[in-house]
């Protein structure tokens, strides 16, 4: 299922793990308003994109390369780690 945008993808992922966007904001050192802007369609800076992916990889016990691929896809970027 393709997500609306990166921020919405993050929200769905953290909710699956019983967390919320405030939790993610604290983990990556960002303001909640920044994460709200992502949900409104703004794209994250590379630093935050990678920090979010690392945190999701940890809480989901999934390989970081898969999380990066999914996060990229949520932004409309075709990034295939298998090629």
Order of alpha helices (4+ residues) and beta strands (2+ residues): alpha-alpha-alpha-alpha-alpha
